[in-house]
Amino acid sequence: MEPAGAAPAARPHDRTWLQGLGRGLVFVGLILILGLLYLLSFGPVEHYCGTVISQNSTPTSYVANGQMAVLTSVRQVQYPRWVGILYHPAFMLSGNRLYRHYLQWWDEQPR
């Protein structure tokens, strides 16, 4: 029996859902950080492992569909086989403008 003047005992709150949410957020954060580090690591790998096979830096202009375009340079780069396998998703993303600027920044760095 409870003493006459005592307040009823507070029932402990069930916080397992909050712990699960916290673990889920940590897991998602780790996946995002690892993905970001993977994509950022391709810049140095491309810079140091790529071998330029041919480079055409002669400015060429052409007109297509009534618009004039100037092609300033074309580079062909060869990579070791492991780079092509490991970084295949990064090669697919290289068409993205922001990622392409990041890779061009690495191209401008001295070797």
GIGIQUI-V15984 format. One line per field, one symbol per residue. ss: DSSP state (a for helix, b for strand, c for the rest). Layout:
ss=???
This chain:
ss=cccccccccccccccaaaaaaaaaaaaaaaaaaaaaaaaaaaaaaaaaacbbbbbbcccbbbbbccbbbbbccbbbbbccaaaaaacaaaaaacccaaaaaaaaaaaaccc
